[in-house]
Amino acid sequence: MSSGNVEHTPDGRYIVVKGRRWRAADPSIPEPLRAELVAALMTGRRMVRTHGDAARVMVHDAKVSLGERGDPWWEPTAEGRRQRIAATVRTLARARGEGAFVTDDVARVVGGEGWREHLGAVDEVVAQLRDEGVVHTETADTPVRIAAAEGLEFQPNLPD
């Protein structure tokens, strides 16, 4: 199979670039969120040139969010899914700066069509990140709205 100029393995789990296999992004991520995560990844890659190792955390989180690192997206463990949820929260918080996003966005990234069954885990991870000072949450309405907090490592989109 191929998509654009990228060759995929028959099972769709890997892309092949210059004869080397690389894990493909999770195809169940809705396109608008996938595009936002890819943009965050590319921003992180550019920032590695100017900010060095400090920006590598941004690249790593974006790759975990997309399913390109961490547990394979086609057979995640419970802990691997929690790590992907946390990486997705941090990636979206960095990408949106002071703009908020909702728990449903995170569940859609990690859960595909069955995203609703992951809302409990998303809520738990978001609460943990809130308690660690990584994000702020608003619970006046449902779903919970999330925004970056001072404890988020490497925040290029927040004013100084």
RODO-2510 file (C-alpha; in nm, 4 decimals, decimal comma):
residues 160
     n   res          X          Y          Z
     1     m     0,0000     0,0000     0,0000
     2     s     0,1091     0,3542    -0,0453
     3     s    -0,0273     0,6877     0,0575
     4     g     0,1126     0,9790    -0,1398
     5     n     0,4852     0,9208    -0,1790
     6     v     0,5126     0,7038     0,1321
     7     e     0,5264     0,3269     0,1012
     8     h     0,3536     0,1259     0,3767
     9     t     0,4001    -0,2363     0,4743
    10     p     0,1000    -0,4546     0,3801
    11     d    -0,0341    -0,4445     0,7378
    12     g    -0,0135    -0,0599     0,7428
    13     r     0,1848    -0,0573     1,0651
    14     y     0,5090     0,0736     0,9168
    15     i     0,6239     0,3129     0,6487
    16     v     0,9289     0,2337     0,4392
    17     v     1,1756     0,5150     0,3709
    18     k     1,4938     0,4384     0,1753
    19     g     1,4528     0,0702     0,2554
    20     r     1,4147     0,1258     0,6306
    21     r     1,0931     0,0562     0,8240
    22     w     0,9571     0,3206     1,0613
    23     r     0,6441     0,2853     1,2720
    24     a     0,3513     0,4582     1,1026
    25     a     0,1232     0,6993     1,2848
    26     d    -0,1990     0,5527     1,4226
    27     p    -0,4459     0,5693     1,1308
    28     s    -0,7443     0,5939     1,3674
    29     i    -0,6520     0,9489     1,4780
    30     p    -0,9100     1,1891     1,3283
    31     e    -0,7531     1,3989     1,0515
    32     p    -0,7805     1,7449     1,2163
    33     l    -0,6130     1,6159     1,5343
    34     r    -0,3533     1,4181     1,3368
    35     a    -0,2658     1,7324     1,1402
    36     e    -0,2295     1,9302     1,4642
    37     l    -0,0040     1,6633     1,6178
    38     v     0,2104     1,6461     1,3026
    39     a     0,2402     2,0267     1,3039
    40     a     0,3510     2,0103     1,6693
    41     l     0,6074     1,7441     1,5767
    42     m     0,7460     1,9555     1,2926
    43     t     0,7581     2,2649     1,5166
    44     g     0,9483     2,0623     1,7743
    45     r     1,1949     1,9396     1,5123
    46     r     1,2603     2,2970     1,3986
    47     m     1,3006     2,4120     1,7593
    48     v     1,5644     2,1457     1,8286
    49     r     1,7894     2,3476     1,5964
    50     t     1,7420     2,6668     1,7981
    51     h     1,6705     2,5348     2,1496
    52     g     1,8744     2,2127     2,1451
    53     d     1,7923     1,9338     2,3857
    54     a     1,5250     2,1405     2,5631
    55     a     1,2978     2,0982     2,2598
    56     r     1,3513     1,7219     2,2277
    57     v     1,0797     1,6580     2,4865
    58     m     0,8356     1,8260     2,2474
    59     v     0,9390     1,5958     1,9614
    60     h     0,9199     1,2864     2,1810
    61     d     0,5724     1,3698     2,3162
    62     a     0,4399     1,4396     1,9662
    63     k     0,5761     1,1081     1,8351
    64     v     0,4233     0,9172     2,1292
    65     s     0,0918     1,0988     2,0694
    66     l     0,0923     0,9916     1,7056
    67     g     0,1703     0,6321     1,8055
    68     e     0,5147     0,6396     1,6428
    69     r     0,6906     0,5737     1,9773
    70     g     0,5916     0,3937     2,2952
    71     d     0,3645     0,0904     2,2865
    72     p     0,2567    -0,0069     1,9353
    73     w    -0,0805     0,1564     1,8644
    74     w    -0,2225    -0,1747     1,7432
    75     e    -0,1535    -0,3550     2,0759
    76     p    -0,1265    -0,1025     2,3596
    77     t    -0,0923    -0,1984     2,7250
    78     a    -0,2860    -0,0086     2,9918
    79     e     0,0345     0,1689     3,1027
    80     g     0,1343     0,2412     2,7437
    81     r    -0,2064     0,3966     2,6784
    82     r    -0,1701     0,6149     2,9908
    83     q     0,1716     0,7306     2,8668
    84     r     0,0213     0,8114     2,5272
    85     i    -0,2640     1,0013     2,6928
    86     a    -0,0148     1,2087     2,8961
    87     a     0,1992     1,2764     2,5878
    88     t    -0,1111     1,3828     2,3934
    89     v    -0,2190     1,6212     2,6706
    90     r     0,1282     1,7777     2,6832
    91     t     0,1515     1,8014     2,3029
    92     l    -0,1882     1,9687     2,2649
    93     a    -0,1131     2,2017     2,5587
    94     r     0,2129     2,3105     2,3937
    95     a     0,0522     2,3442     2,0511
    96     r    -0,2366     2,5569     2,1734
    97     g    -0,0448     2,7636     2,4280
    98     e    -0,3056     2,9451     2,6320
    99     g    -0,5859     2,8018     2,4174
   100     a    -0,7823     2,5244     2,5808
   101     f    -0,8828     2,1830     2,4499
   102     v    -1,1157     1,9169     2,5860
   103     t    -1,0723     1,5650     2,7178
   104     d    -1,2692     1,4333     2,4199
   105     d    -0,9862     1,5475     2,1876
   106     v    -0,7357     1,3396     2,3832
   107     a    -0,9638     1,0338     2,3896
   108     r    -1,0153     1,0599     2,0124
   109     v    -0,6378     1,0565     1,9561
   110     v    -0,5758     0,7449     2,1663
   111     g    -0,9034     0,5601     2,1144
   112     g    -1,0058     0,5936     1,7520
   113     e    -1,3693     0,4959     1,6942
   114     g    -1,3945     0,3550     2,0474
   115     w    -1,2720     0,6803     2,2031
   116     r    -1,5549     0,7083     2,4586
   117     e    -1,4351     0,3964     2,6428
   118     h    -1,1068     0,5779     2,7163
   119     l    -1,2576     0,8880     2,8789
   120     g    -1,2112     0,7460     3,2304
   121     a    -0,8389     0,6907     3,1749
   122     v    -0,8077     1,0357     3,0134
   123     d    -0,9776     1,1970     3,3146
   124     e    -0,7394     1,0144     3,5526
   125     v    -0,4264     1,1164     3,3617
   126     v    -0,5454     1,4773     3,3241
   127     a    -0,6133     1,4933     3,7005
   128     q    -0,2613     1,3635     3,7688
   129     l    -0,1071     1,6196     3,5299
   130     r    -0,3181     1,8932     3,6915
   131     d    -0,1967     1,7887     4,0380
   132     e     0,1637     1,8008     3,9075
   133     g     0,1079     2,1566     3,7779
   134     v     0,1473     2,0575     3,4118
   135     v    -0,2020     2,1702     3,3045
   136     h    -0,4951     2,3747     3,4326
   137     t    -0,8465     2,2360     3,4075
   138     e    -1,1930     2,3887     3,4069
   139     t    -1,4840     2,1676     3,5022
   140     a    -1,7715     2,4140     3,4793
   141     d    -1,8997     2,2178     3,1833
   142     t    -1,8468     1,8744     3,0370
   143     p    -1,6093     1,7722     2,8926
   144     v    -1,3246     1,9058     3,1042
   145     r    -1,1315     2,1904     2,9368
   146     i    -0,7511     2,1728     2,9584
   147     a    -0,4781     2,4378     2,9119
   148     a    -0,1010     2,4528     2,9712
   149     a     0,0290     2,5437     3,3181
   150     e     0,3716     2,6546     3,4394
   151     g     0,4791     2,2983     3,5172
   152     l     0,4667     2,1942     3,1500
   153     e     0,8233     2,1355     3,0355
   154     f     0,9241     2,3449     2,7310
   155     q     0,6380     2,5768     2,6328
   156     p     0,7267     2,7626     2,3137
   157     n     0,3780     2,9067     2,2572
   158     l     0,3254     3,0819     2,5900
   159     p     0,4268     3,4446     2,6466
   160     d     0,7247     3,5036     2,8785
***
